[in-house]
Amino acid sequence: MLQTLARFMQDNFREHDICCRSGGEEFVVLMTTGEPSVAYKAAERLRKTMQESTIHDMGQITISIGISFWPKDAQDVSEVLEIADNKLYEAKHSGRNCTRSTAEQES
């Protein structure tokens, strides 16, 4: 399942975006964009790809996504990652299979 998700991440983000596993079942994508809508659309594209796919004998797998922006949300990168993690848990607690962003227009 993790290999399939990794492939979907590579397919749904740009070549120069950095997609990596940060531990357990959590992943980080670093994008070079100043437009919150670009990050949100890419995240939603990945989420929908997962939702619409059947993975081996596991059936439908869904993901929750949290988005934050540097330097808009914080100057310190570790703080930006913590904010994204908080948005991820907000997505999980609001029913899962959704994306939450610090950018108001996408939330």
Secondary structure, DSSP 8 states (H G I E B T S, - for coil): -HHHHHHHHHHHS-TTSEEEEEETTEEEEE---S-HHHHHHHHHHHHHHHHT-B-GGG-B----EEE--TTTT-SSHHHHHHHHHHHHHHHHHTTSS-EEESSTTT-
